[in-house]
């Protein structure tokens, strides 16, 4: 499984931005095993054809800026 983290393009007035964690799987069976143990926090969706589960949560924009600063180094 590979994990990829992305952020949305908009910071809202409550200082929140969407963080998307994408879990890439090799088989449908691996995806299914992960799907049944996921937490209730945030929004989840499974792309069965692409074998990707995406988890969206709202985070403080400070997290985004800290990550962006690390990528620039």
C-alpha positions, 0 to 999 in steps of 0.5 A: 500500500502506498499513501499520498497526502494532498491538501485542498486549494481553499482555506475557509474563514474558520481557518480550515482546509481539506486534507486528503489521504489517499491509500493505494492498494495492489488488490481489491482484497487488500482494499476490502480488508482496509475498508472494514477497519476504517474509523468513523472520523472524516469522510471516506470513499473507495474507488474500486476500479482504481483501488484507491481509498480517500479519507478527507478531514478538515484541518487547521491551515497551520498544518498546511503551511507547515507541510508546504514549508517542508516541501520548499526546503 
